[in-house]
Amino acid sequence: MTPEAVRTAFAPTGSLRASINLGNPILANRGADGRPFGVSVDLATALARELGVPLALVVFDTAGKSVDAVVDGRADFGFFAIDPVRGFDIAFTPPYVLIEGFYLVRDDSPLTTNGEVDVARHRVVVGKGSAYDLFLTRELKAATLVRAPSSQAVVDTFLAEGADVAAGVRQQLEADAERIGGGLRLLDERFMVIRQAMGVQKNRGPEAAAYLADFVERMKAAGFVANALARHDIRGAAVAPAGQ
């Protein structure tokens, strides 16, 4: 694509509208001044600079809302966990960051391993529309899913509902356990690796998708993603290997 064709594909309104999900603290947070910051914001800023267009952040509190904004054209691209359900409408890049999904239980829970979770009497709380909601909807055969309104509300919902397990991004669960002041623990190992990627609506065309995929690979190879993780003091997330 010519530079002008790329700009037209990504920014048909004249501004590059980035869908930002504040529901995952690995990717983005809101500062004391109210402005979003984080790895996804840094990548969006770099893409807008490369295309030579102004950046507009379209901010949401859940992944599901962030995906919907790209699908229905309110945003031009976004930052999502790769999932086949989302893949019907979204063309994903290779992942730029790998994040772990974990289970959390009360200290007095008899559960000690992931393999003990999927039984009929257990209720597992997830953030509605999150990557791990989509994954566990497919994977859990006996346990019942309880959907909290957002990823940030998972642990509070888990406690309020008297549920058996809370599922989510490890860092969010650890932060919530610390906020609550103890009495909670993670199970023995991750239940999934969440592959965080950039994504564009498929109707923008295969050339736009290929351009975005190349952008992500260049940002990984140049150390941009690693530097962003370090700058924002993000721990427990890894830069995805090249080509994956």
C-alpha positions as CSV (number, residue, x, y, z in Angstrom):
1,M,0.0,0.0,0.0
2,T,1.1,3.6,-0.6
3,P,1.5,5.8,2.5
4,E,-1.7,7.6,1.6
5,A,-3.6,4.4,1.2
6,V,-2.4,3.2,4.6
7,R,-3.5,6.5,6.2
8,T,-6.9,6.2,4.5
9,A,-7.4,2.6,5.6
10,F,-6.5,3.3,9.3
11,A,-7.7,6.9,9.7
12,P,-10.7,7.5,7.4
13,T,-11.9,10.3,9.7
14,G,-8.5,12.1,9.6
15,S,-7.6,10.9,13.2
16,L,-6.4,7.5,14.2
17,R,-8.9,6.3,16.8
18,A,-7.4,3.7,19.2
19,S,-9.7,1.6,21.3
20,I,-8.1,1.4,24.7
21,N,-9.2,-1.2,27.3
22,L,-8.6,-0.1,30.9
23,G,-9.8,-3.4,32.2
24,N,-6.4,-5.0,31.9
25,P,-3.7,-3.3,34.0
26,I,-1.0,-4.8,32.0
27,L,-2.0,-2.8,29.0
28,A,-3.4,0.5,30.2
29,N,-4.3,2.4,33.3
30,R,-5.6,5.9,34.1
31,G,-3.2,8.4,35.7
32,A,-3.9,10.9,38.5
33,D,-4.7,13.4,35.8
34,G,-7.4,11.1,34.3
35,R,-5.4,10.4,31.1
36,P,-4.8,6.8,30.0
37,F,-1.2,5.5,29.9
38,G,0.5,2.2,29.4
39,V,1.9,-0.1,26.8
40,S,-1.1,0.0,24.5
41,V,-1.2,3.8,24.6
42,D,2.6,3.9,23.8
43,L,2.0,1.6,20.8
44,A,-1.0,3.6,19.6
45,T,1.1,6.8,19.8
46,A,3.9,5.2,17.8
47,L,1.5,4.1,15.1
48,A,-0.1,7.5,14.8
49,R,3.4,9.1,14.6
50,E,4.4,6.6,11.9
51,L,1.2,7.3,9.8
52,G,1.5,11.1,10.3
53,V,-2.0,11.5,11.7
54,P,-3.3,12.8,15.1
55,L,-4.2,10.2,17.7
56,A,-7.6,10.0,19.5
57,L,-8.0,7.5,22.4
58,V,-11.4,5.9,22.7
59,V,-11.4,4.5,26.2
60,F,-13.4,1.6,27.7
61,D,-13.5,-0.3,31.0
62,T,-13.9,-3.8,29.5
63,A,-12.4,-5.8,26.7
64,G,-15.8,-6.6,25.3
65,K,-16.7,-2.9,24.8
66,S,-13.3,-2.2,23.3
67,V,-13.8,-5.0,20.7
68,D,-17.3,-3.8,19.9
69,A,-15.9,-0.3,19.2
70,V,-13.6,-1.6,16.5
71,V,-16.2,-4.0,15.0
72,D,-18.8,-1.2,14.7
73,G,-16.4,1.4,13.4
74,R,-16.3,3.8,16.4
75,A,-12.5,3.0,16.6
76,D,-10.0,2.2,13.9
77,F,-8.0,-0.4,15.8
78,G,-7.4,-1.8,19.2
79,F,-5.5,-4.0,21.6
80,F,-7.1,-7.4,22.3
81,A,-6.3,-10.9,23.4
82,I,-6.4,-13.2,20.4
83,D,-9.5,-15.4,20.4
84,P,-11.3,-17.3,17.6
85,V,-14.7,-15.7,18.5
86,R,-13.3,-12.2,18.2
87,G,-11.5,-13.4,15.0
88,F,-14.7,-13.5,13.1
89,D,-14.6,-9.7,12.7
90,I,-11.1,-8.7,13.9
91,A,-7.8,-9.3,12.0
92,F,-5.2,-9.9,14.7
93,T,-1.5,-9.2,14.5
94,P,1.0,-11.6,16.1
95,P,1.0,-11.0,19.9
96,Y,3.2,-8.4,21.3
97,V,2.8,-9.5,25.0
98,L,2.1,-12.8,26.7
99,I,0.1,-12.6,30.0
100,E,-0.9,-15.4,32.4
101,G,-4.4,-16.3,33.4
102,F,-4.7,-17.7,36.9
103,Y,-7.3,-19.0,39.3
104,L,-7.7,-17.4,42.8
105,V,-9.4,-19.0,45.8
106,R,-9.8,-18.4,49.5
107,D,-7.1,-19.6,51.8
108,D,-9.4,-22.1,53.4
109,S,-10.5,-23.5,50.0
110,P,-9.8,-27.3,49.5
111,L,-8.7,-26.5,45.9
112,T,-5.0,-26.7,45.3
113,T,-4.6,-27.5,41.6
114,N,-6.3,-26.3,38.4
115,G,-7.5,-29.8,37.6
116,E,-9.8,-29.6,40.6
117,V,-11.7,-26.6,39.4
118,D,-14.0,-28.1,36.7
119,V,-16.6,-29.9,38.8
120,A,-20.4,-29.4,38.8
121,R,-20.6,-27.8,42.3
122,H,-18.0,-25.1,41.6
123,R,-18.8,-21.5,40.5
124,V,-16.1,-19.6,38.7
125,V,-16.2,-15.8,38.4
126,V,-14.9,-14.2,35.2
127,G,-15.0,-10.7,33.7
128,K,-17.8,-10.6,31.1
129,G,-16.4,-10.7,27.6
130,S,-12.8,-11.0,28.7
131,A,-10.3,-13.3,27.0
132,Y,-10.5,-15.8,29.8
133,D,-14.3,-15.7,29.8
134,L,-14.3,-16.7,26.1
135,F,-11.6,-19.4,26.8
136,L,-13.3,-20.9,29.9
137,T,-16.7,-20.9,28.2
138,R,-15.2,-23.4,25.8
139,E,-13.0,-25.3,28.2
140,L,-15.0,-25.8,31.4
141,K,-17.5,-28.6,31.0
142,A,-19.0,-29.0,34.5
143,A,-18.3,-25.8,36.6
144,T,-20.7,-22.8,36.3
145,L,-19.4,-19.5,35.1
146,V,-20.5,-16.3,36.9
147,R,-19.9,-13.2,34.9
148,A,-18.8,-10.0,36.7
149,P,-19.5,-6.8,34.9
150,S,-15.7,-6.2,34.4
151,S,-12.3,-7.7,35.1
152,Q,-11.8,-5.2,37.9
153,A,-15.0,-6.5,39.6
154,V,-14.1,-10.2,39.5
155,V,-12.7,-10.6,43.0
156,D,-15.3,-8.4,44.7
157,T,-18.0,-10.4,42.9
158,F,-16.3,-13.7,43.9
159,L,-16.4,-12.6,47.5
160,A,-19.9,-11.2,47.4
161,E,-21.4,-14.2,45.7
162,G,-19.6,-16.7,47.9
163,A,-18.2,-18.3,44.7
164,D,-15.5,-21.0,44.6
165,V,-13.0,-19.6,42.2
166,A,-12.1,-16.2,40.6
167,A,-10.4,-16.3,37.2
168,G,-8.4,-13.5,35.7
169,V,-5.1,-11.9,34.7
170,R,-2.5,-12.8,37.4
171,Q,-1.5,-9.2,38.1
172,Q,-5.1,-8.1,38.6
173,L,-5.9,-10.9,41.0
174,E,-2.7,-10.3,43.0
175,A,-3.5,-6.5,43.2
176,D,-7.1,-7.3,44.4
177,A,-5.9,-9.8,46.9
178,E,-3.5,-7.2,48.3
179,R,-6.2,-4.5,48.3
180,I,-8.6,-6.8,50.3
181,G,-5.8,-7.6,52.8
182,G,-5.2,-11.3,52.6
183,G,-7.1,-14.5,52.9
184,L,-6.8,-15.3,49.2
185,R,-4.3,-17.3,47.2
186,L,-3.5,-18.3,43.6
187,L,-3.6,-21.9,42.5
188,D,-0.6,-23.8,41.5
189,E,-0.1,-22.7,37.9
190,R,-1.6,-20.6,35.0
191,F,-4.6,-22.0,33.2
192,M,-3.9,-20.2,30.0
193,V,-1.5,-17.8,28.3
194,I,-3.3,-14.7,27.1
195,R,-1.7,-13.5,23.8
196,Q,-2.2,-9.8,23.6
197,A,-2.2,-8.4,20.0
198,M,-3.3,-5.4,18.0
199,G,-6.3,-5.8,15.8
200,V,-8.2,-4.1,13.0
201,Q,-11.6,-4.7,11.6
202,K,-11.4,-7.1,8.7
203,N,-13.3,-4.7,6.4
204,R,-10.3,-2.4,6.4
205,G,-8.7,-4.9,4.0
206,P,-5.9,-7.5,4.1
207,E,-3.2,-4.9,3.3
208,A,-4.1,-2.9,6.5
209,A,-4.0,-6.1,8.5
210,A,-0.6,-6.9,7.1
211,Y,0.7,-3.4,7.8
212,L,-0.4,-3.6,11.4
213,A,1.2,-7.1,11.8
214,D,4.5,-5.8,10.4
215,F,4.3,-2.8,12.8
216,V,4.0,-5.1,15.8
217,E,6.9,-7.2,14.7
218,R,9.1,-4.1,14.2
219,M,8.1,-2.7,17.6
220,K,9.1,-6.0,19.3
221,A,12.3,-6.3,17.3
222,A,13.4,-2.8,18.1
223,G,12.9,-3.2,21.8
224,F,10.0,-0.8,21.9
225,V,7.6,-3.2,23.7
226,A,10.2,-4.3,26.2
227,N,11.1,-0.7,27.0
228,A,7.4,0.2,27.4
229,L,6.9,-2.7,29.9
230,A,9.9,-1.6,31.9
231,R,9.0,2.1,31.8
232,H,5.5,1.4,33.2
233,D,6.9,-1.1,35.7
234,I,4.9,-4.0,34.4
235,R,5.9,-7.3,35.9
236,G,4.8,-10.8,35.0
237,A,4.3,-10.1,31.3
238,A,6.7,-11.2,28.6
239,V,7.4,-9.8,25.2
240,A,6.0,-12.3,22.7
241,P,8.6,-14.1,20.5
242,A,9.0,-12.9,16.9
243,G,6.5,-14.3,14.5
244,Q,4.1,-15.7,17.1
